[in-house]
Amino acid sequence: MSSPNIAKEMHVGHLRSTIIGESISRLLSFLGHKVLKLNHLGDWGTQFGMLIAHLKEIYPDHKTAPPISDLQAFYKTSKTRYDEEKDFNQRAHMAVVKLQQNDPEYVHAWKQICDISRKEFDDVYHRLGIENLIERGESFYQSRMEEFVNDLKSQNVLQEDEGRLILWPPKCEVPLTVVKSDGGFTYDTSDLTALLQRLHEEKADWVLYVVDMGQSVHLNTVFAGAEMLGYYNPNVHKVQHIGFGVVLGEDKKKFKTRSGDTVRLVDLLDEGLERAKNRLLEKERNKELTEAEFERAQKAVAYGCIKYADLSHSRTIDYVFSFDRMLDDKGNTAVYLLYAYTRIRSIIRNAGYSEKTINEISKTVPLIFEHPMELTLAKALCRLPDILLKIQNDFLLHSLCDYLYDLSCDFTNFYDACYCIERNQETGDVQINKERIVLCEATARVMKCGFDILGIETVEKM
């Protein structure tokens, strides 16, 4: 999942893999699976030659971390020099060779570049609430690739084709290039090696690739190649491609900035924060919330609306990114659901019941639902396990979003028809319907469970 490239900033193209992958991980963990979240970083390759060569020239004394504030600009400059300066191009090629030979000086420079990128990635992951993401970049598989290729050569399973060595799995439209004509390895080589490592070193019984639909032919060919080589048996292991569509702008084309550049993920999150703040100020929430409560609500709305807009669409289709739609407090949006959740929490607070008290009531007081809306809500709450088990089979997370929206609508109908707290206008006495408060608490807990799986933070007040 996620899988950004070192020395390049995360952009909107990484959004769906990151959000969908995180939600699937949370779902499977909730259902009792032991989950290993892998971030397959692009941290190796010929591009590091030009980056290291440029680094050594600009910061010759790079024993300490170089003061590179804009790694994207650093990359563009080194790429321009690589394309236009013959001497620099040669130094870049030499740097690649030195790196592949594990020269300490060049490995140190490579690590510094990776560390700068990693800090930027970690900031995005922290803002999105993503933890325990294990980094396994291309570099991790380098030595394993050499062993893997030597093993294939000894088995005589590779075919020679115009100087390259290929593996052509049965029923596949294209072959896998295992060794290029210059002796180098390819993405095919690393993906075959990575799958071998995951199945036989990690001992995984289920491997999920959360990668866009455009990679389906490549991944299916890799899976077929692994099966052909005998280290992947579909009767023993499950290996799946969880594909997804692209993010579109409101013009129905690939989401870009006005200048035509790729949208940086950090800019998207910043804009979300600003728009969420303005929406909350429009509703004068700053007059009702403390500064800390307002900030928590702002982040919950900003990041929650971005995640929910993605997850509430079928992952198999493209979807249009629109902040105006995301921040609408009507309809199937994160804002509507978060407001519904805080409303339920407010009802429970007004009843004056602690969580402990509600737990005791639910164990001792018979829950008898006489009103049709009570029964409808109770039945809706019971649907959650079936929804989660369905998603475990198809990984269509919009089913959970639809369920949460329907549940919040059922709660609204219930609350409009059934008084939970009644105040006598003449005496001022307050009567609390314990069974209905328990139903409110159950609804809040089910919604919280759904939000947690979707990776959306909840707040008590908004």
C-alpha positions as CSV (number, residue, x, y, z in Angstrom):
1,M,0.0,0.0,0.0
2,S,1.0,3.7,-0.5
3,S,4.4,3.0,-2.0
4,P,5.8,6.5,-2.8
5,N,9.1,7.1,-4.5
6,I,12.1,8.5,-2.5
7,A,13.1,12.1,-3.5
8,K,9.6,12.7,-4.8
9,E,6.7,14.2,-2.8
10,M,3.6,12.2,-2.1
11,H,0.8,13.3,-4.5
12,V,-2.9,12.7,-5.0
13,G,-2.0,9.5,-6.9
14,H,-0.9,8.0,-3.6
15,L,-4.1,8.9,-1.8
16,R,-6.3,6.0,-2.6
17,S,-3.7,3.3,-2.1
18,T,-2.9,4.8,1.3
19,I,-6.5,5.3,2.5
20,I,-7.9,2.0,1.1
21,G,-4.9,0.0,2.3
22,E,-5.2,1.5,5.8
23,S,-8.9,0.7,6.0
24,I,-8.5,-2.8,4.8
25,S,-5.7,-3.3,7.4
26,R,-7.9,-2.0,10.2
27,L,-10.8,-4.2,9.0
28,L,-8.7,-7.4,9.0
29,S,-7.1,-6.6,12.3
30,F,-10.6,-6.1,13.8
31,L,-11.7,-9.4,12.5
32,G,-8.8,-11.2,14.2
33,H,-6.1,-11.4,11.5
34,K,-2.5,-10.6,12.2
35,V,-1.7,-7.9,9.6
36,L,1.7,-6.7,8.3
37,K,1.3,-3.3,6.5
38,L,4.1,-3.0,4.0
39,N,5.1,0.2,2.3
40,H,7.0,-0.8,-0.9
41,L,9.1,2.3,-1.4
42,G,10.8,3.2,-4.6
43,D,14.2,3.7,-2.9
44,W,16.6,2.1,-5.5
45,G,17.5,2.5,-9.1
46,T,19.4,4.6,-11.7
47,Q,17.8,7.9,-10.5
48,F,19.8,7.7,-7.3
49,G,23.0,8.1,-9.4
50,M,22.0,11.6,-10.5
51,L,20.7,12.5,-7.0
52,I,24.0,11.4,-5.3
53,A,26.2,13.0,-7.9
54,H,24.2,16.3,-7.5
55,L,24.4,16.0,-3.7
56,K,28.2,15.5,-3.7
57,E,28.6,18.5,-5.8
58,I,26.3,20.9,-4.0
59,Y,27.1,19.7,-0.5
60,P,30.6,18.2,-0.8
61,D,30.8,17.8,3.0
62,H,27.6,15.8,3.4
63,K,28.7,13.8,6.5
64,T,25.9,15.5,8.4
65,A,22.3,15.9,7.0
66,P,22.4,18.3,4.0
67,P,20.1,21.3,4.4
68,I,17.7,20.3,1.6
69,S,14.4,22.1,2.2
70,D,12.8,21.2,-1.1
71,L,13.6,17.7,-2.2
72,Q,11.3,17.9,-5.2
73,A,13.2,20.9,-6.6
74,F,16.5,19.1,-5.8
75,Y,15.2,16.1,-7.9
76,K,14.2,18.3,-10.8
77,T,17.5,20.1,-10.9
78,S,19.5,16.9,-10.8
79,K,17.2,15.4,-13.6
80,T,17.8,18.5,-15.8
81,R,21.5,18.2,-15.3
82,Y,21.4,14.5,-16.0
83,D,19.6,15.1,-19.3
84,E,21.7,18.1,-20.4
85,E,25.2,17.8,-19.0
86,K,27.3,15.0,-20.5
87,D,30.0,15.1,-17.7
88,F,27.3,15.0,-15.0
89,N,25.6,12.1,-16.7
90,Q,28.8,10.1,-16.6
91,R,29.3,11.0,-12.9
92,A,25.7,9.9,-12.2
93,H,26.3,6.5,-13.9
94,M,29.5,6.1,-11.8
95,A,27.5,6.9,-8.7
96,V,25.0,4.1,-9.5
97,V,27.8,1.6,-9.9
98,K,29.4,2.7,-6.6
99,L,26.1,2.4,-4.8
100,Q,25.5,-1.1,-6.2
101,Q,28.9,-2.0,-5.0
102,N,28.0,-0.8,-1.5
103,D,30.7,1.8,-1.4
104,P,30.3,3.3,2.1
105,E,30.5,6.9,0.9
106,Y,27.8,6.5,-1.7
107,V,25.6,4.3,0.6
108,H,25.8,7.1,3.2
109,A,24.7,9.7,0.7
110,W,21.8,7.4,-0.5
111,K,20.7,7.0,3.2
112,Q,20.7,10.8,3.7
113,I,18.4,11.3,0.7
114,C,16.1,8.5,1.9
115,D,16.0,10.1,5.4
116,I,14.9,13.4,4.1
117,S,12.1,11.8,2.0
118,R,11.1,9.6,4.9
119,K,10.5,12.7,7.2
120,E,8.1,14.1,4.6
121,F,6.2,10.8,4.2
122,D,6.0,10.4,7.9
123,D,4.4,13.8,8.3
124,V,1.6,12.8,5.8
125,Y,1.1,9.5,7.5
126,H,0.9,11.1,10.9
127,R,-1.8,13.5,9.7
128,L,-3.8,10.7,8.2
129,G,-3.5,8.6,11.4
130,I,-1.5,5.8,9.8
131,E,0.8,4.0,12.2
132,N,2.9,0.8,12.2
133,L,3.6,1.0,8.4
134,I,6.6,-1.1,7.8
135,E,9.0,0.2,5.1
136,R,10.2,-2.4,2.6
137,G,11.7,-0.6,-0.3
138,E,13.3,-1.9,-3.5
139,S,16.7,-1.8,-1.7
140,F,15.5,-4.5,0.7
141,Y,15.2,-7.0,-2.1
142,Q,18.5,-6.3,-4.0
143,S,20.5,-9.2,-2.6
144,R,17.5,-11.5,-2.7
145,M,17.1,-10.7,-6.4
146,E,20.6,-11.8,-7.2
147,E,20.0,-15.2,-5.4
148,F,16.6,-15.5,-7.0
149,V,17.9,-14.9,-10.6
150,N,20.8,-17.3,-10.1
151,D,18.4,-19.9,-8.9
152,L,16.2,-19.4,-12.0
153,K,19.2,-19.6,-14.3
154,S,20.3,-22.9,-12.7
155,Q,16.8,-24.3,-13.3
156,N,16.9,-23.3,-17.0
157,V,13.4,-21.8,-16.8
158,L,14.3,-18.5,-18.4
159,Q,14.2,-17.8,-22.2
160,E,16.5,-15.5,-24.1
161,D,14.8,-12.8,-26.1
162,E,16.9,-10.1,-27.8
163,G,19.5,-10.2,-25.2
164,R,17.2,-10.2,-22.2
165,L,16.1,-13.1,-20.1
166,I,12.3,-13.5,-19.8
167,L,9.8,-15.7,-18.0
168,W,6.5,-16.3,-20.0
169,P,3.8,-17.7,-17.7
170,P,1.1,-19.7,-19.5
171,K,-2.1,-17.9,-20.6
172,C,-0.4,-14.5,-20.1
173,E,-0.4,-11.8,-22.9
174,V,3.1,-10.5,-22.0
175,P,6.3,-12.0,-20.6
176,L,8.1,-11.0,-17.4
177,T,11.5,-9.5,-18.1
178,V,13.7,-10.9,-15.3
179,V,17.1,-9.7,-16.6
180,K,17.6,-6.8,-19.0
181,S,20.0,-6.9,-22.0
182,D,22.5,-4.8,-19.9
183,G,22.3,-7.3,-17.1
184,G,20.2,-5.2,-14.8
185,F,17.0,-6.2,-13.0
186,T,13.5,-4.8,-13.5
187,Y,10.2,-4.3,-11.6
188,D,9.2,-7.7,-12.7
189,T,12.3,-9.2,-11.0
190,S,11.7,-7.3,-7.7
191,D,8.0,-8.1,-7.7
192,L,8.6,-11.8,-8.2
193,T,11.3,-11.7,-5.5
194,A,9.1,-9.7,-3.1
195,L,6.2,-12.2,-3.4
196,L,8.6,-15.1,-2.7
197,Q,9.9,-13.3,0.4
198,R,6.4,-12.5,1.6
199,L,5.1,-16.1,1.2
200,H,8.2,-18.0,2.4
201,E,10.1,-15.7,4.8
202,E,7.2,-13.8,6.3
203,K,5.1,-16.9,6.1
204,A,2.1,-14.9,4.9
205,D,-1.0,-16.9,4.0
206,W,-2.8,-14.0,2.4
207,V,-1.1,-11.2,0.4
208,L,-3.0,-8.2,-0.7
209,Y,-1.7,-5.6,-3.2
210,V,-3.6,-2.3,-2.9
211,V,-2.5,-0.9,-6.2
212,D,-4.4,1.0,-9.0
213,M,-6.3,-0.9,-11.7
214,G,-3.7,0.1,-14.3
215,Q,-1.3,-2.5,-12.7
216,S,-3.7,-5.4,-13.0
217,V,-2.0,-7.0,-16.1
218,H,1.4,-6.7,-14.5
219,L,0.4,-8.1,-11.2
220,N,-1.6,-11.0,-12.6
221,T,1.4,-11.9,-14.7
222,V,3.6,-11.8,-11.6
223,F,1.2,-14.0,-9.8
224,A,1.1,-16.4,-12.7
225,G,4.9,-16.4,-12.9
226,A,5.2,-17.2,-9.2
227,E,2.7,-20.1,-9.7
228,M,4.6,-21.3,-12.7
229,L,7.9,-21.4,-10.7
230,G,6.1,-23.4,-7.9
231,Y,6.5,-21.1,-5.0
232,Y,2.9,-19.8,-5.1
233,N,0.1,-22.4,-4.8
234,P,-3.4,-20.9,-5.0
235,N,-4.7,-23.9,-3.0
236,V,-2.3,-22.9,-0.1
237,H,-1.9,-19.2,-0.3
238,K,-4.2,-16.3,-1.3
239,V,-2.7,-13.6,-3.4
240,Q,-5.0,-10.8,-4.5
241,H,-4.8,-7.5,-6.4
242,I,-7.1,-4.9,-4.7
243,G,-7.4,-2.5,-7.6
244,F,-8.9,1.0,-7.6
245,G,-9.8,3.8,-10.0
246,V,-8.2,7.2,-10.3
247,V,-9.1,10.5,-8.6
248,L,-10.6,13.0,-11.1
249,G,-11.0,16.7,-10.9
250,E,-14.4,18.4,-11.3
251,D,-13.7,18.5,-15.1
252,K,-13.8,14.7,-15.0
253,K,-10.1,14.6,-16.0
254,K,-7.2,13.4,-13.8
255,F,-6.9,15.6,-10.8
256,K,-4.3,18.4,-11.4
257,T,-3.5,21.9,-10.2
258,R,-4.6,24.8,-12.3
259,S,-1.1,24.9,-13.8
260,G,-1.4,21.3,-14.8
261,D,0.9,19.9,-12.1
262,T,0.2,16.9,-10.0
263,V,-1.5,17.8,-6.7
264,R,0.8,17.4,-3.7
265,L,-0.9,15.4,-1.0
266,V,0.4,17.8,1.7
267,D,-1.3,20.7,-0.1
268,L,-4.5,18.8,-0.3
269,L,-4.5,18.2,3.4
270,D,-3.7,21.8,4.1
271,E,-6.6,23.0,1.9
272,G,-8.9,20.5,3.7
273,L,-7.9,22.0,7.1
274,E,-8.6,25.6,5.8
275,R,-11.9,24.7,4.3
276,A,-13.0,22.7,7.4
277,K,-12.1,25.7,9.6
278,N,-14.1,28.1,7.5
279,R,-17.1,25.7,7.5
280,L,-17.0,25.4,11.3
281,L,-16.7,29.2,11.6
282,E,-19.7,29.7,9.3
283,K,-21.7,27.6,11.8
284,E,-20.2,29.6,14.7
285,R,-18.8,26.5,16.3
286,N,-16.0,28.7,17.7
287,K,-18.6,30.2,20.1
288,E,-19.6,26.8,21.5
289,L,-16.3,24.9,21.5
290,T,-13.1,25.6,23.4
291,E,-10.0,26.3,21.3
292,A,-8.7,22.7,21.7
293,E,-12.2,21.3,20.9
294,F,-12.4,23.4,17.8
295,E,-9.0,22.3,16.6
296,R,-9.9,18.6,17.1
297,A,-13.2,19.1,15.2
298,Q,-11.3,20.9,12.4
299,K,-8.9,18.0,11.9
300,A,-11.7,15.4,12.2
301,V,-13.7,17.1,9.5
302,A,-10.8,17.9,7.2
303,Y,-9.1,14.5,7.2
304,G,-12.3,12.6,7.7
305,C,-14.1,14.2,4.7
306,I,-11.1,13.4,2.4
307,K,-11.0,9.7,3.5
308,Y,-14.8,9.3,3.5
309,A,-15.2,10.8,0.0
310,D,-12.8,8.2,-1.3
311,L,-14.1,5.2,0.7
312,S,-17.8,6.0,0.1
313,H,-17.3,5.4,-3.6
314,S,-16.7,1.9,-5.0
315,R,-12.9,1.4,-5.2
316,T,-13.3,-0.1,-8.7
317,I,-14.4,3.2,-10.3
318,D,-12.9,6.6,-10.7
319,Y,-14.4,9.4,-8.5
320,V,-14.6,13.2,-8.7
321,F,-12.8,15.0,-5.9
322,S,-14.9,18.0,-4.7
323,F,-14.3,19.7,-1.4
324,D,-17.7,21.4,-1.6
325,R,-19.5,18.0,-1.8
326,M,-17.2,16.5,0.9
327,L,-18.0,19.3,3.4
328,D,-21.7,19.2,2.8
329,D,-23.5,18.5,6.1
330,K,-26.4,16.8,4.2
331,G,-26.4,13.4,2.6
332,N,-23.9,10.6,2.7
333,T,-20.8,12.6,3.8
334,A,-18.3,12.4,6.7
335,V,-19.6,15.8,8.0
336,Y,-23.2,14.6,8.3
337,L,-22.1,11.4,10.0
338,L,-19.8,13.1,12.4
339,Y,-22.6,15.5,13.4
340,A,-24.9,12.6,13.9
341,Y,-22.3,10.9,16.1
342,T,-21.8,14.0,18.3
343,R,-25.5,14.5,18.5
344,I,-25.9,11.0,20.0
345,R,-23.1,11.7,22.4
346,S,-24.7,14.9,23.5
347,I,-28.0,13.0,24.2
348,I,-26.2,10.6,26.4
349,R,-24.3,13.4,28.2
350,N,-27.6,15.2,28.9
351,A,-29.0,12.0,30.4
352,G,-26.1,12.1,32.9
353,Y,-25.2,8.5,32.4
354,S,-21.7,7.2,32.5
355,E,-20.5,4.4,30.3
356,K,-20.3,2.2,33.4
357,T,-24.0,3.0,34.3
358,I,-25.2,2.2,30.7
359,N,-23.3,-1.1,30.8
360,E,-25.1,-2.0,34.1
361,I,-28.5,-1.0,32.7
362,S,-28.0,-3.1,29.6
363,K,-27.3,-6.1,31.7
364,T,-30.1,-5.7,34.2
365,V,-32.9,-3.9,32.4
366,P,-34.9,-5.9,29.9
367,L,-34.7,-4.1,26.5
368,I,-38.3,-4.2,25.2
369,F,-38.8,-2.3,22.0
370,E,-42.5,-1.3,21.5
371,H,-42.2,1.5,19.0
372,P,-41.5,0.5,15.4
373,M,-38.6,3.0,15.1
374,E,-36.9,1.4,18.1
375,L,-37.2,-2.0,16.5
376,T,-35.9,-0.7,13.1
377,L,-32.9,0.9,14.8
378,A,-32.1,-2.2,16.9
379,K,-32.3,-4.4,13.7
380,A,-30.0,-2.0,11.9
381,L,-27.4,-2.3,14.7
382,C,-27.4,-6.1,14.3
383,R,-26.4,-5.9,10.7
384,L,-22.8,-4.7,11.3
385,P,-21.2,-8.2,11.6
386,D,-22.7,-9.3,8.2
387,I,-21.5,-6.1,6.6
388,L,-17.9,-6.5,7.8
389,L,-17.7,-10.2,6.8
390,K,-19.0,-9.2,3.3
391,I,-16.3,-6.6,3.0
392,Q,-13.7,-9.2,4.0
393,N,-14.6,-11.1,0.8
394,D,-14.9,-8.2,-1.7
395,F,-13.0,-5.3,0.0
396,L,-15.7,-2.9,-1.2
397,L,-15.5,-0.5,1.7
398,H,-18.3,1.8,0.4
399,S,-20.7,-0.9,1.8
400,L,-19.6,0.1,5.3
401,C,-20.1,3.8,4.4
402,D,-23.6,3.1,3.1
403,Y,-24.4,1.1,6.2
404,L,-23.2,4.0,8.5
405,Y,-25.3,6.5,6.6
406,D,-28.4,4.3,6.7
407,L,-27.8,3.7,10.4
408,S,-27.6,7.5,11.1
409,C,-30.9,8.0,9.1
410,D,-32.5,5.2,11.2
411,F,-31.3,6.9,14.3
412,T,-32.7,10.3,13.2
413,N,-36.1,8.7,12.6
414,F,-36.0,7.0,16.0
415,Y,-35.0,10.2,17.8
416,D,-37.7,12.2,16.1
417,A,-40.4,9.7,17.1
418,C,-39.2,8.4,20.5
419,Y,-38.4,10.7,23.4
420,C,-35.2,9.7,25.3
421,I,-35.4,12.5,27.8
422,E,-38.7,14.1,28.8
423,R,-39.1,17.2,30.9
424,N,-42.4,17.9,32.6
425,Q,-43.3,21.5,31.7
426,E,-45.3,22.0,34.9
427,T,-43.0,20.4,37.5
428,G,-39.7,20.5,35.8
429,D,-39.2,16.8,36.6
430,V,-37.0,14.9,34.1
431,Q,-37.8,11.4,33.1
432,I,-35.2,9.4,31.3
433,N,-36.1,6.4,29.2
434,K,-33.2,4.0,30.1
435,E,-33.9,1.5,27.3
436,R,-33.7,4.3,24.7
437,I,-30.5,5.7,26.2
438,V,-29.0,2.2,25.9
439,L,-30.1,2.2,22.3
440,C,-28.4,5.6,21.8
441,E,-25.2,4.2,23.3
442,A,-25.3,1.1,21.2
443,T,-25.7,3.3,18.0
444,A,-22.7,5.5,19.1
445,R,-20.5,2.4,19.7
446,V,-21.4,0.8,16.3
447,M,-20.8,4.1,14.5
448,K,-17.5,4.5,16.4
449,C,-16.5,1.0,15.3
450,G,-17.2,1.8,11.7
451,F,-15.3,5.1,11.9
452,D,-12.3,3.3,13.4
453,I,-12.2,0.8,10.5
454,L,-12.5,3.6,8.0
455,G,-9.7,5.5,9.8
456,I,-11.9,8.5,10.7
457,E,-11.4,10.3,14.0
458,T,-14.5,11.1,16.0
459,V,-15.0,13.9,18.4
460,E,-17.4,14.3,21.3
461,K,-18.4,17.8,20.4
462,M,-18.5,19.6,17.0
